[in-house]
Amino acid sequence: MKKTIFGQFMVSDESEAVLRLAKRHSQSGVTPLFAYTAAEFHGGHSGTSAKSSRDVWCQGNFNAIASSIEMANKCKEFTKDQPVVTTKLTFLTDYADLRNLTEVINQQTKLIEGCLMEKRESSGVGNCRPLIEYLLRVARSARDDELASMTTCINVDNKATRLTRYQLVGLLSSACFHVALNRFIQKNPMPWVREGESSVIRLREEDLQRISRLWSRMNELNKMASERKTVVINYDAEQTFIQPAIEALVLDSMRIFNKQRPVVLNTYQCYLKRTLGFLKRDLELCREEGFCFGGKVVRGAYMDEERRLAKHNYPDPVNDSYEITTDVYCRAIDSVLADATNAPPSSSSSSSSSSSSSSSSSPSSSETAKPMRMIVATHNLDTVNFVIERLRDKKLDARESGISFAQLLGTRDYISFALGAAGYPAGKLIHYAEPESGLAYLSRRLQENRSGLPSPAIERRLLMNEIKRRFLRRP
């Protein structure tokens, strides 16, 4: 099996084999990104047995991801840069839980923004106070809630009597706040909301328990990565019908664990029309609330599925062309690099360079800016060259600024290893799994990422050129 397509793009789930490959890559300056690939869930189909078997599956995935963090920690002996563990929230809970939370977030955000806009237009800003006071009551009551472990990231003081624009944006971006609001709104109707508009989805107790269980699993994994000092954890983006819940949960995790260094990384899919606005929002929230930005920028992996679903359910969320997606990708990188210009050196850089850089930084920038981390995940050579040119234009050192590159194992090796040889922080995303579940994963990825198919042809041509050069003994 290892000699087939599986061995080209994945590794069997044996820690020794994965570490052996990571060590071999590190000798060429390429850092590992570990991605445990879970087997498909094939549990019960109804009743309590289905829920129970799903939870056992999720707990098994949690244990495997925790082992991945331990494996990444062992890489500190031979890697130059911080290894990354990347995973998906759908490995830790049911799709239905994330879908319910997404609908709650979307409905409650639309409701609040609609009320605020209506009162501003009809009566002026002053008449928004009852709604602001209501939101402050929610924030205060959340701390006494039985789900208090979820509310440590609500960044509003108990004695606050008003909300700044950034505090309001911060609350509406928080999954924890939306959970608290959903519980609160069931007993305390929102002011000004008309009868028909108040019918937001009500999260049941069993829904809240599963969301709380997911939050606990995330917290445990984030804490493990934080305590290892050299490990970063990245949560992948998924389909748009669950993505708002994922974004909000990961952003809350960043608020808690990214105080000193970027431990938790979100993922931004640039093939979506909404992505650039959300990336800029997160950068602003990081500055205002004082935590480190962490993100992976990708073009995206669910384009065909999104377009198919959008035909029957909602407006197409995907950019109209590949060229527009590339433009969004480049603008996203520019937005992050603008913040990197003012940020102190990343914790992944050496202590000597950090001390020398910080001593030359102005007091104002070092007091307000935080270290950051951005993974430029792309198989497009033009995009790689674009980022390198931008780094040169801004006189930024990629490693000290927290900027790194990544490609999937088995693809675009001529990019990854050339970057590593040139001294840039380069990485290979190593998916590992049992062969059976790994092949199922590969078949899906090949369907979703047909743009990666030309890579083997390019690499074969490069290999043939090198063989000819050696036979002809050219320099």
C-alpha positions, -999 to +999 in steps of 0.1 A: +000+000+000+029+024+008+041+020-028+008+033-042-007+067-044-010+065-006+027+065-001+031+096-024+008+118-004+004+103+031+022+084+058+009+054+078-002+063+113+030+051+130+047+078+150+082+065+142+075+066+104+060+101+107+090+114+127+115+098+104+100+116+074+099+149+094+135+146+104+145+138+068+126+169+056+142+191+083+177+183+070+166+203+039+152+232+059+115+220+057+094+220+089+066+195+094+029+203+097+012+172+112-024+164+102-040+133+117-066+121+092-096+105+110-114+074+096-149+080+084-176+077+111-197+046+107-216+045+139-253+038+147-280+054+127-306+064+153-313+069+190-289+071+219-266+045+204-257+067+174-249+097+197-229+075+220-208+059+192-203+094+176-189+106+210-166+076+212-153+084+177-147+120+186-129+111+218-107+087+198-099+116+174-091+138+203-066+113+217-050+110+183-046+148+179-032+150+214-006+124+204+001+145+173+010+174+196+033+152+216+049+141+183+053+177+172+070+186+205+097+159+198+106+178+166+122+206+186+153+186+187+159+189+149+136+216+134+145+253+130+109+265+131+079+257+152+061+225+140+023+229+135-005+205+143-035+210+120-069+195+126-106+199+120-134+206+145-156+180+127-132+155+141-142+166+176-180+170+173-209+164+150-216+185+119-251+191+133-237+209+164-216+233+143-245+238+119-269+247+148-243+270+163-237+287+129-274+293+125-276+308+160-247+331+154-260+342+120-295+349+132-285+366+165-259+388+147-285+398+120-311+406+147-288+428+168-273+446+138-308+451+123-321+466+156-291+489+160-294+502+124-331+507+126-329+528+159-300+549+145-319+557+114-352+565+131-342+580+165-304+585+166-276+567+184-289+577+218-319+555+215-297+524+211-289+524+248-316+499+259-302+473+235-266+481+246-276+477+282-292+444+273-260+431+257-240+442+287-264+423+310-258+392+289-220+397+292-223+401+329-247+372+335-225+349+314-199+348+341-223+332+365-236+308+339-231+270+344-211+271+312-188+297+327-157+279+312-169+292+279-172+328+289-136+336+300-130+352+266-159+378+268-138+410+270-162+434+287-158+447+322-185+440+347-189+477+355-190+488+319-220+511+310-213+514+273-198+495+244-172+508+220-175+498+183-147+472+188-163+458+219-195+453+200-177+437+171-158+415+196-190+403+212-207+395+179-176+376+168-175+354+199-191+319+199-191+320+237-211+353+238-237+339+213-242+308+235-247+330+265-271+353+246-291+323+234-296+311+269-304+346+282-328+356+254-351+326+262-360+342+295-354+379+287-367+390+253-346+415+235-359+451+234-376+464+201-377+430+186-410+424+168-428+392+175-420+375+143-383+384+144-377+369+179-380+333+167-342+325+167-331+289+171-331+278+207-302+257+217-315+228+238-297+216+269-283+186+250-270+210+223-253+231+249-237+201+265-222+189+232-209+224+225-195+226+259-178+192+254-163+205+221-151+236+238-134+215+266-117+193+240-104+224+221-092+240+254-073+208+263-056+206+230-048+244+230-034+241+265-012+212+255+002+232+226+007+262+247+026+243+274+049+227+249+062+262+240+073+251+205+041+238+191+013+257+171-022+243+165-042+252+134-079+246+129-089+241+093-117+259+076-146+238+063-179+243+045-197+277+047-228+262+064-206+254+095-177+279+090-191+308+111-192+286+142-156+273+135-143+309+130-160+321+162-148+292+184-112+294+171-112+332+175-123+327+212-094+302+216-070+328+202-083+353+228-074+329+256-042+312+244-025+338+221-017+363+249+021+360+246+027+340+214+005+327+185-005+293+197-039+289+179-042+296+142-075+302+123-078+294+085-089+319+059-103+305+026-098+331-001-121+315-027-150+329-005-164+364-011-166+370+027-131+360+037-112+393+032-136+412+055-134+386+082-096+385+081-094+423+084-119+422+113-097+396+131-066+417+126-084+447+142-097+426+171-062+413+178-049+449+180-078+462+201-080+433+225-043+426+228-038+391+216-015+376+189-028+370+154-024+335+140-037+324+106-033+301+076-042+316+043-054+291+017-073+294-016-098+268-004-109+231-008-147+230-011-154+251-041-174+225-061-194+215-031-202+251-022-214+259-058-235+228-059-252+236-026-257+272-034-278+264-065-307+253-043-302+269-009-285+303-009-265+329-030-232+315-043-205+324-017-176+316-041-157+342-061-166+344-097-132+334-111-098+320-101-083+354-109-105+371-083-096+345-058-059+351-065-065+388-060-082+382-027-054+360-016-028+386-024-048+413-007-052+391+024-014+387+025-009+424+021-033+430+051-013+407+073+021+420+062+009+455+070+005+444+106+037+424+105+056+456+097+048+469+132+050+436+151+080+425+173+099+394+162+080+362+163+087+338+192+098+312+166+129+332+158+161+329+178+165+347+211+195+366+199+177+381+169+147+388+190+167+408+215+186+427+189+154+435+170+134+446+200+161+469+212+159+488+179+121+489+179+104+521+188+087+521+223+053+528+207+053+498+184+066+474+209+040+484+235+010+480+211+020+453+187+022+415+194+041+387+177+021+371+149+021+339+127+009+335+092+012+303+071+011+310+034-004+277+022-001+277-016+010+255-044+012+284-068+047+295-076+036+330-087+020+335-053+052+324-035+072+348-055+046+376-048+050+370-010+088+370-013+088+403-032+065+418-006+088+407+022+117+423+004+098+455-003+089+459+034+124+448+045+109+420+066+126+388+076+101+360+071+112+340+101+113+370+125+080+383+112+063+349+117+057+343+080+061+308+066+051+287+036+035+253+033+026+227+007+010+193+009+032+162+011+039+148-024+031+181-042+052+210-053+084+196-038+104+219-061+088+249-042+091+235-007+127+224-009+139+254-029+124+277-002+141+256+026+174+257+008+171+295+004+166+299+041+129+307+041+106+290+067+091+262+046+068+234+056+052+202+044+017+192+055+021+156+064-013+138+065-010+105+083-037+078+087-044+041+084-042+033+047-079+025+043-091+058+057-062+076+041-072+065+006-108+076+012-094+110+022-072+112-009-100+105-032-120+134-018-091+158-019-083+149-056-119+157-064-118+190-045-083+201-056-080+193-093-057+223-096-030+202-079-030+176-106-005+193-130+021+191-102+034+155-109+038+164-146+059+195-137+080+175-113+086+147-137+098+172-163+122+187-137+135+152-127+141+143-164+160+176-169+182+168-139+189+132-151+199+146-185+221+172-168+239+146-148+244+122-177+258+150-199+278+163-169+267+198-173+274+222-144 
